[in-house]
């Protein structure tokens, strides 16, 4: 089993979790192919993390399964936008930590 972790990536964890749930449990090769056709920003980022996890274990994408794909909330950047009458509105820019674990699949169980 090998894993890859990408920290403080500038994508909302709520939006990234939608993509992470889609690829969890899939074959890595099929997951990479599916992510290439998704229009989301998070799909491209998660695709790179999956490729990194496969490379970290010296595997080929067709022989491993994504055992875990987790998206955690990271620090939030806070910015201000000027508004009417001298006031300001806060802008929230969320960041995420993305963890992907891959392992070989034998008879439905990870080896």
SULLIN-V368040 format. One record per backbone hydrogen bond with DSSP energy under -0.5 kcal/mol. NH is the residue of the N-H (numbers start at 1). CO is the residue of the C=O. E is the energy in kcal/mol with one decimal. If there is no record, write none. Layout:
nh = <NH	NH>
co = <CO	CO>
e = <E	E>
//
This chain:
nh = <2	4	6	7	9	11	16	17	18	19	20	21	22	23	24	25	26	28	29	31	32	33	34	35	36	37	37	38	44	45	46	47	48	49	50	51	52	53	54	55	56	57	58	59	63	64	65	66	67	67	68	70	72	74	77	79	79	81	83	86	87	89	91	93	93	94	95	96	97	98	99	99	100	101	102	103	105	106	106	109	111>
co = <102	100	98	5	96	9	12	13	14	15	16	17	18	19	20	66	23	64	61	27	28	29	30	31	32	33	34	35	40	41	42	43	44	45	46	47	48	49	50	51	52	53	55	54	60	61	103	26	65	101	101	99	97	95	93	77	91	89	87	83	84	81	79	77	91	92	75	9	72	6	70	97	4	68	2	65	63	104	109	106	104>
e = <-2.4	-2.3	-2.7	-0.5	-2.4	-2.0	-2.1	-2.1	-0.9	-0.8	-2.3	-2.2	-0.8	-1.3	-1.1	-2.3	-2.1	-2.2	-1.3	-2.4	-2.4	-1.8	-2.3	-2.4	-1.2	-0.6	-0.9	-1.0	-0.9	-1.3	-2.8	-1.9	-1.5	-1.7	-2.4	-2.2	-1.9	-2.3	-2.3	-2.1	-2.3	-1.1	-1.3	-2.1	-1.7	-0.8	-3.0	-2.8	-1.0	-1.4	-1.8	-3.2	-3.0	-2.3	-2.6	-0.5	-2.6	-2.6	-2.7	-0.8	-1.4	-2.6	-3.6	-2.8	-0.5	-0.6	-0.8	-2.3	-2.5	-2.9	-2.9	-0.5	-2.6	-3.1	-2.9	-2.3	-0.6	-0.5	-2.9	-1.8	-1.6>
//
